[in-house]
Amino acid sequence: MDVPLIKSVYNLCEKCAHIIWALKPPSISYADRIAKLLFMTASHESYFIYRRQKGFSKTSDRGAFSLFQLEWNTIQDHLKWLSRKLLLTKAAEAFLINYTLPTSLLDPSNKQQILLILQEEQGDPLGCLYARLHYLRIPEPIPGTIEEMGNYAKKYYNTYKGKARAEDYIRAFNKFYPIVQSR
């Protein structure tokens, strides 16, 4: 178990939760819920091991990418949506620059660059940002309990077509979150 990575990803989730928002800055408690939901997502989707969906080559554009396991069509859709949100785009650019990542990673025409970096540790902030954009587009507020977050992640991230269950998200969160708390 890569404890430094797990702690690093939670820190990313916290920073992303405080910086990336749509209409108004989140309260501290709401940003905490966002961070936990993002962390829950990475916990279940990759177990902090997989930056590339198993069974797909590194050069294929099929399958999922990053610790947050995002598919290209989803990323592309989010980036097109983001391009219509000037203030949110500026916040996303600042977030990337903070991690010395180029803002060109917000342009869907840079597909190959995006997919390659998502498979590397340096792309973890980018994966977190894309996951945040995913949740940001959902009009329903992020719930307050871990159990409700598991249901939310299943419904809006994994969808009804996915194999995961809400319990899988909760179990993964409960496995990894105590590591974060020991910081």
C-alpha positions as CSV (number, residue, x, y, z in Angstrom):
1,M,0.0,0.0,0.0
2,D,1.5,3.3,-1.1
3,V,0.8,5.5,1.9
4,P,2.5,8.7,0.5
5,L,0.4,8.4,-2.7
6,I,-2.8,7.9,-0.8
7,K,-2.1,11.0,1.4
8,S,-1.0,13.0,-1.7
9,V,-4.3,12.1,-3.5
10,Y,-6.4,13.2,-0.6
11,N,-4.5,16.5,-0.5
12,L,-5.2,16.9,-4.2
13,C,-8.9,16.3,-3.5
14,E,-8.9,18.9,-0.8
15,K,-7.3,21.5,-3.0
16,C,-9.5,20.8,-5.9
17,A,-12.6,21.0,-3.7
18,H,-11.7,24.4,-2.5
19,I,-10.6,25.8,-5.9
20,I,-12.9,24.3,-8.4
21,W,-16.5,25.5,-8.0
22,A,-19.2,26.9,-10.3
23,L,-21.3,29.7,-8.9
24,K,-20.0,30.4,-5.4
25,P,-17.2,29.2,-3.3
26,P,-18.1,26.2,-1.1
27,S,-18.3,26.4,2.6
28,I,-15.5,24.6,4.4
29,S,-17.9,21.8,5.4
30,Y,-19.1,21.4,1.8
31,A,-15.6,21.5,0.4
32,D,-14.8,18.7,2.9
33,R,-17.6,16.6,1.5
34,I,-16.4,17.3,-2.1
35,A,-12.9,16.2,-1.1
36,K,-14.2,13.0,0.5
37,L,-16.4,12.2,-2.5
38,L,-13.4,12.7,-4.9
39,F,-11.2,10.5,-2.6
40,M,-13.9,7.9,-2.4
41,T,-14.1,7.8,-6.2
42,A,-10.3,7.3,-6.6
43,S,-10.3,4.8,-3.7
44,H,-12.9,2.5,-5.5
45,E,-12.0,3.2,-9.1
46,S,-8.3,2.4,-8.9
47,Y,-7.4,1.4,-5.3
48,F,-4.5,3.8,-5.8
49,I,-2.9,1.2,-8.1
50,Y,-4.3,1.6,-11.6
51,R,-3.9,4.7,-13.7
52,R,-5.0,2.7,-16.7
53,Q,-7.9,0.3,-17.0
54,K,-6.7,-3.2,-17.0
55,G,-6.8,-5.0,-20.3
56,F,-6.1,-1.9,-22.5
57,S,-2.7,-0.9,-23.9
58,K,-1.1,2.4,-22.9
59,T,-1.6,3.8,-26.4
60,S,-5.3,2.8,-26.9
61,D,-7.8,5.6,-26.4
62,R,-10.4,3.0,-25.2
63,G,-11.0,2.2,-21.5
64,A,-10.5,4.4,-18.5
65,F,-7.6,6.6,-17.4
66,S,-6.1,8.0,-14.2
67,L,-6.6,7.0,-10.6
68,F,-10.2,8.3,-11.1
69,Q,-10.7,6.0,-14.1
70,L,-12.2,8.4,-16.6
71,E,-13.1,7.5,-20.2
72,W,-12.0,9.8,-23.1
73,N,-15.6,10.5,-24.2
74,T,-16.4,11.7,-20.7
75,I,-13.3,13.8,-20.5
76,Q,-14.0,15.4,-23.9
77,D,-17.6,16.2,-22.9
78,H,-16.5,17.8,-19.7
79,L,-13.8,19.9,-21.5
80,K,-16.3,21.1,-24.0
81,W,-18.7,22.1,-21.2
82,L,-15.8,23.8,-19.3
83,S,-14.9,25.9,-22.4
84,R,-18.3,27.7,-22.0
85,K,-17.5,28.6,-18.3
86,L,-14.9,31.4,-18.3
87,L,-14.5,31.8,-14.5
88,L,-14.4,28.0,-14.0
89,T,-11.8,27.7,-16.8
90,K,-9.6,30.3,-15.1
91,A,-9.8,28.3,-11.8
92,A,-9.0,25.1,-13.6
93,E,-6.0,26.7,-15.3
94,A,-4.8,28.0,-12.0
95,F,-5.2,24.6,-10.4
96,L,-3.1,23.0,-13.2
97,I,-0.4,25.7,-13.1
98,N,-0.1,25.1,-9.3
99,Y,1.0,21.5,-10.2
100,T,3.2,22.7,-13.1
101,L,0.8,21.2,-15.7
102,P,0.2,23.0,-18.9
103,T,-3.2,24.6,-19.4
104,S,-3.3,22.9,-22.9
105,L,-4.6,19.9,-21.0
106,L,-8.0,21.7,-20.9
107,D,-8.2,21.6,-24.7
108,P,-9.8,18.4,-26.0
109,S,-7.8,18.7,-29.2
110,N,-4.8,17.6,-27.2
111,K,-6.2,14.1,-26.7
112,Q,-3.0,12.1,-26.9
113,Q,-1.1,14.4,-24.5
114,I,-4.0,14.2,-22.1
115,L,-4.4,10.4,-22.2
116,L,-0.6,9.9,-21.8
117,I,-0.2,12.2,-18.8
118,L,-3.3,10.7,-17.0
119,Q,-1.3,7.4,-16.9
120,E,1.5,9.0,-15.0
121,E,1.8,10.1,-11.4
122,Q,2.3,13.7,-12.6
123,G,-1.2,13.5,-14.1
124,D,-3.0,12.8,-10.8
125,P,-4.0,16.5,-10.4
126,L,-5.5,16.4,-13.9
127,G,-7.5,13.2,-13.1
128,C,-8.8,14.8,-9.9
129,L,-9.8,18.0,-11.8
130,Y,-11.7,16.0,-14.4
131,A,-13.5,14.0,-11.7
132,R,-14.4,17.3,-10.0
133,L,-15.8,18.6,-13.3
134,H,-17.8,15.4,-13.6
135,Y,-19.4,15.9,-10.2
136,L,-19.8,19.7,-10.7
137,R,-22.2,19.1,-13.6
138,I,-24.6,17.2,-11.4
139,P,-27.3,19.5,-10.0
140,E,-28.0,17.4,-6.9
141,P,-25.9,18.5,-3.9
142,I,-23.1,16.3,-2.6
143,P,-24.5,14.4,0.4
144,G,-23.3,14.6,3.9
145,T,-22.6,11.0,5.0
146,I,-20.3,8.4,3.6
147,E,-23.2,6.0,3.0
148,E,-25.0,8.7,1.0
149,M,-21.8,9.5,-0.9
150,G,-21.5,5.8,-1.9
151,N,-25.0,5.9,-3.4
152,Y,-24.2,9.3,-5.1
153,A,-21.0,7.9,-6.6
154,K,-22.7,4.8,-7.9
155,K,-25.6,6.8,-9.4
156,Y,-23.6,9.6,-11.0
157,Y,-20.1,8.3,-11.5
158,N,-20.4,4.6,-12.1
159,T,-24.0,4.8,-13.4
160,Y,-26.6,2.1,-13.6
161,K,-24.6,0.3,-16.3
162,G,-21.5,-0.1,-14.1
163,K,-20.7,-3.2,-12.1
164,A,-19.9,-1.4,-8.9
165,R,-22.3,-1.1,-6.0
166,A,-22.6,1.8,-3.6
167,E,-21.2,-0.6,-0.9
168,D,-18.0,-1.0,-3.0
169,Y,-17.4,2.7,-2.9
170,I,-18.0,2.9,0.8
171,R,-15.8,-0.2,1.5
172,A,-12.9,1.3,-0.5
173,F,-13.3,4.7,1.2
174,N,-13.3,3.0,4.7
175,K,-10.2,1.1,3.7
176,F,-8.1,4.1,2.6
177,Y,-9.5,7.1,4.6
178,P,-8.0,6.0,7.9
179,I,-4.6,6.4,6.3
180,V,-5.4,10.0,5.5
181,Q,-6.6,10.6,9.1
182,S,-3.2,9.5,10.4
183,R,-1.4,12.4,8.8
